[in-house]
Amino acid sequence: MQLSTKIPIKADKKPIDYQSVVVLLGSCFAENMGDKFEYFKFKNFQNPFGILFHPLAIERLVEYALNDKEYISTDIFCHQGLWHSFDAHSKLSNASPDALIDTLNQRLKETSTQLTKASHIIITLGTAWVYEALALGSYVANCHKVPQKEFKKKLLSVSDIETSLQHIIAQIQKINTKASIIFTISPVRHVKDGFMENTLSKSHLFTALHSVILKFTNVHYFPAYEIMMDELRDYRFYKRDMIHPNDLAIDYIWERFKEAWISKNIETLMARIETVQKGLQHKAFQPDSEAYRKFKAHLEEEQLLLKQIVRHISF
């Protein structure tokens, strides 16, 4: 008996394995998936500028990275004792302006390198709502708690989003024709914008994205949002805020992603890596016991064996 509506997802012809290089950009759900790639020790690179919620922010990062942009002192600002960039998340903010500029420029170089050699690029779109900094006349990736009066809020039109997504894809395919670009819509609801406003925002993203995908080759869609809304249609799959998917939901969506995008040939290897990861997290009741010493020795031996198979692995 099937008690939920299961969304059919076809396995891709170019699945991810341990030779693949995976780049993840976008909303917090991109980081949820990125954590899975890190846990299973895939080569991955995620959100160099931190979480980016809307397509214009992702577009700017890609454009700057692939066109050798360099940040200078006039590109950053000081607020509440820290230096910030409107292009990056506050986790990059710094008490030193020079340190922030160095970090931004280093991250751009890394992004350029990773996009150039990526085999798979996963981009997660979170919202179509954007904030325009009135003094700059441009849309920001993060407001950094600058007073609301300094910004104008706007809902990107379907046409705006289409243009942005086409530019992202064209920029990437200009330097990397082989990479599979996988778009998702974040299952996180941006209810601070309002419930109806969130639905409107997501609908603009869906309409624009599915229109753009049809115009390009090697560009795909993974239905993370639909899986959350249809297969996991229950609040027990949410965190206490009733907005973000909880660990169980993330595990489930990862399993669905794995069905479509992870090579079946590495399932045994992934299981061995997971066994080591769980072993490393294990806390012994008797750390001085002979049994625990044997357990640790076996764990260390397995790590060495895995490193011989997948040389980039580091536990």
C-alpha positions in Angstrom: 0.0 0.0 0.0 1.4 3.4 -1.0 0.4 6.2 1.4 2.0 9.1 -0.4 2.2 10.6 -3.9 5.7 9.7 -5.1 7.2 12.0 -7.8 8.9 10.1 -10.6 12.5 11.1 -11.2 14.6 9.6 -14.0 18.2 8.6 -13.4 20.6 10.8 -15.3 23.0 9.5 -17.9 25.9 11.4 -16.3 25.7 10.5 -12.6 28.0 11.8 -9.9 30.8 9.6 -8.7 34.0 10.1 -6.7 35.8 11.6 -9.8 33.1 14.3 -10.1 33.5 17.9 -8.9 30.3 19.3 -7.5 29.6 23.0 -7.1 26.6 24.1 -5.0 25.3 27.7 -5.0 22.2 29.4 -3.6 19.9 29.2 -0.7 20.3 27.3 2.7 18.9 24.2 1.0 22.0 24.2 -1.2 24.1 23.9 2.0 21.8 21.1 3.3 22.7 19.1 0.2 26.3 20.3 0.3 26.6 18.9 3.8 25.6 15.5 2.4 28.2 15.6 -0.3 30.8 16.6 2.4 29.6 13.8 4.7 30.1 11.2 2.0 33.4 12.7 0.9 32.6 13.8 -2.6 34.7 16.6 -4.1 32.5 19.6 -3.5 32.6 23.4 -3.3 29.7 25.3 -1.8 28.5 28.9 -1.4 31.8 30.8 -1.4 29.9 34.0 -0.6 27.6 32.3 1.9 23.9 31.7 1.4 22.5 33.6 -1.6 18.7 33.6 -1.8 17.7 35.1 -5.1 18.9 34.6 -8.7 20.4 38.1 -9.1 22.8 37.4 -6.3 23.9 34.1 -7.8 24.2 35.7 -11.2 26.5 38.5 -9.8 28.7 35.9 -8.1 29.1 33.8 -11.3 29.7 36.9 -13.5 32.2 38.4 -11.1 34.1 35.1 -10.7 34.3 34.4 -14.4 35.2 37.9 -15.4 38.1 38.5 -13.0 36.3 41.1 -10.8 38.4 42.4 -7.9 36.8 44.0 -4.9 38.3 47.3 -3.7 37.6 49.5 -0.6 34.7 51.3 -2.2 32.8 48.0 -2.7 32.4 47.4 1.0 30.9 49.4 4.0 31.1 49.6 7.7 28.0 49.0 9.9 27.8 48.3 13.6 31.5 47.8 13.9 32.0 45.4 11.1 32.8 45.6 7.4 30.3 44.1 5.0 29.7 43.4 1.3 26.2 43.7 0.0 27.2 40.8 -2.4 27.9 38.3 0.4 26.4 36.8 3.5 27.2 38.3 6.9 29.3 35.2 7.8 32.0 36.8 5.6 31.9 40.1 7.4 35.0 41.2 9.2 36.3 43.8 11.7 39.1 44.5 9.2 38.3 46.0 5.8 41.5 44.6 4.2 40.7 41.1 5.5 37.2 41.2 4.0 38.5 42.4 0.6 41.1 39.7 0.6 38.5 37.0 1.5 36.1 38.2 -1.2 38.8 38.2 -3.9 40.1 34.9 -2.8 36.6 33.4 -2.9 36.1 34.7 -6.4 39.2 33.1 -7.7 38.2 29.8 -6.1 34.8 30.0 -7.6 36.2 30.6 -11.0 38.5 27.6 -10.7 35.7 25.3 -9.4 33.1 26.4 -12.0 35.7 25.8 -14.7 36.5 22.2 -13.7 33.0 21.3 -12.2 31.3 18.2 -13.6 28.0 19.1 -11.8 26.7 22.5 -10.7 23.7 22.6 -8.4 21.9 25.9 -8.1 19.1 26.3 -5.6 16.7 29.3 -5.9 15.0 30.5 -2.7 13.0 33.6 -3.5 12.0 36.1 -6.1 11.9 39.0 -3.6 14.8 41.3 -3.7 16.0 44.5 -1.9 17.4 47.5 -3.8 19.9 49.6 -1.9 18.6 53.1 -2.6 22.0 54.7 -2.3 23.5 52.3 -4.8 20.6 51.7 -7.1 21.4 47.9 -7.2 20.0 44.8 -5.6 21.8 43.3 -2.6 22.4 39.7 -1.6 22.1 40.5 2.1 21.0 43.6 4.0 23.3 43.1 7.0 20.7 44.7 9.3 21.0 48.1 7.7 17.8 50.0 8.4 14.8 49.0 6.2 14.4 52.6 5.0 17.6 52.3 3.1 16.0 49.7 0.8 13.2 49.2 -1.6 11.6 45.8 -1.7 10.6 44.3 -5.1 9.2 41.1 -6.5 11.3 40.1 -9.6 9.1 39.5 -12.6 9.2 36.2 -14.5 11.0 38.0 -17.3 13.6 39.4 -14.8 14.3 35.9 -13.5 14.5 34.4 -17.0 17.1 36.9 -18.1 19.1 36.3 -14.9 19.0 32.5 -15.3 19.9 32.6 -18.9 22.9 34.8 -18.1 24.0 32.4 -15.3 23.8 29.4 -17.7 25.5 31.2 -20.6 28.4 32.4 -18.4 29.0 28.9 -17.1 28.7 27.1 -20.5 31.0 29.6 -22.0 33.9 28.3 -19.9 32.6 24.8 -19.2 30.5 23.0 -21.8 30.6 19.6 -20.1 29.1 20.4 -16.7 25.6 19.3 -15.9 23.7 22.3 -14.4 21.0 21.1 -11.9 18.5 23.7 -10.7 16.2 23.2 -7.7 13.7 25.4 -5.9 14.3 25.5 -2.2 11.5 23.8 -0.1 12.0 26.5 2.6 9.0 28.9 2.6 9.9 32.5 3.1 6.9 33.3 5.3 8.5 36.5 6.6 7.5 37.9 3.2 3.9 36.7 3.9 2.3 33.4 3.0 0.6 34.6 -0.2 3.7 36.6 -1.1 5.9 33.4 -0.7 3.5 31.5 -3.0 3.7 34.3 -5.6 7.5 34.4 -5.3 7.9 30.6 -5.8 5.5 30.7 -8.7 7.6 33.3 -10.5 10.7 31.1 -9.9 9.0 28.0 -11.2 7.6 29.7 -14.3 10.9 31.3 -15.2 13.0 28.3 -14.5 11.0 25.8 -16.5 10.9 28.2 -19.4 14.6 28.6 -19.4 15.5 25.0 -19.0 13.8 24.2 -22.3 16.2 26.5 -24.1 19.5 24.9 -23.0 21.1 21.5 -23.3 22.7 19.9 -20.2 20.5 21.9 -17.9 18.2 19.9 -15.5 15.7 20.2 -12.7 15.5 18.3 -9.5 12.1 18.6 -7.7 13.2 19.2 -4.1 10.2 21.6 -3.5 7.7 19.1 -4.9 9.1 16.3 -2.8 8.7 18.4 0.4 5.2 19.5 -0.5 3.8 16.2 -1.8 5.8 13.3 -0.6 6.5 14.8 2.9 3.2 16.5 3.3 3.3 16.6 7.1 4.6 19.0 9.8 6.6 16.2 11.4 9.1 16.7 8.6 9.8 20.3 9.7 12.0 21.9 12.3 10.4 23.6 15.3 10.0 26.8 13.3 7.6 24.8 11.0 9.4 26.4 8.0 12.7 24.6 7.5 12.9 20.9 6.6 14.3 18.8 9.5 17.0 16.2 9.4 14.6 13.5 8.5 13.2 15.4 5.5 16.7 16.4 4.3 17.8 12.7 4.5 14.7 11.7 2.5 15.3 14.3 -0.2 18.9 13.3 -0.4 17.9 9.7 -0.9 15.6 10.8 -3.8 18.5 12.9 -5.2 20.8 9.9 -4.9 18.4 7.8 -6.9 18.6 10.1 -9.8 22.1 11.7 -9.7 24.5 9.4 -7.8 26.2 6.5 -9.6 24.9 3.1 -8.6 28.5 1.8 -8.9 29.6 3.6 -5.7 26.8 2.6 -3.4 29.0 0.1 -1.5 31.8 2.7 -1.2 29.4 5.3 0.2 28.1 2.7 2.7 31.7 2.1 3.9 32.3 5.8 4.2 29.1 6.2 6.2 30.2 3.4 8.6 33.5 5.2 9.2 31.7 8.5 9.8 29.4 6.9 12.3 32.3 5.3 14.0 34.1 8.6 14.3 31.0 10.1 15.9 30.8 7.2 18.4 31.5 8.1 22.0 32.9 5.2 24.1 31.6 4.4 27.6 34.9 2.7 28.3 37.6 4.5 26.2 40.4 2.5 27.9 38.9 -0.9 27.2 40.5 -3.5 24.9 37.3 -3.6 22.9 37.4 0.1 22.2 41.1 -0.1 21.2 40.3 -2.8 18.7 37.4 -0.7 17.4 39.7 2.4 16.9 42.3 0.3 15.2 39.8 -1.2 12.8 38.4 2.3 12.1 41.9 3.7 11.3 42.6 0.7 9.0 39.4 1.3 7.1 40.2 5.0 6.7 43.5 4.1 5.1 41.9 1.5 2.8 39.3 4.1 1.7 42.0 6.7 1.1 43.7 4.2 -1.3 40.5 3.9 -3.3 39.5 7.6 -3.2 42.7 9.6 -2.8 41.1 13.0 -2.0 39.3 11.6 1.1 40.2 13.2 4.4 38.3 12.3 7.6 
